[in-house]
Amino acid sequence: MSKLKTGNEYFLMQNLYLPHTLLDFWKWNSSDLLSNATRGRLAEFIVATATGVDLNKPREEWVTYDLTTPEGIKIEVKSSAYIQTWEQTKPRPRSPIPISMPSRACCACKL
């Protein structure tokens, strides 16, 4: 697992520092919170903060679950939205966004 970055790190090319930082990349890459990929990671961040996941460790790619709480509960986060990053040419009626969860997934919950 990699170390958490601060954003102040500079890019290097042939042992020369380039004029842009990792924070510049993050701002360029992740400012569109409506983007499908960014929205999903934002949803994971929101759930992580709500469940006490250690934010001092970087998010892991390609693990079985999106998050694991301090209690060991594994969480798969899903997100959906009516509003998209691209311009929508004609208004469409809003329909329900179906999200289903198997009952076995809630064994730790009191419903």
Secondary structure by P-SEA (a helix, b strand, c coil): ccccccccbbbbcccccccccaaaaaaacccccccaaaaaaaaaaaaaaaaccccccccccccccccccccbbbbbbbbbbcccccccccccccccbbbbbcccccccccc
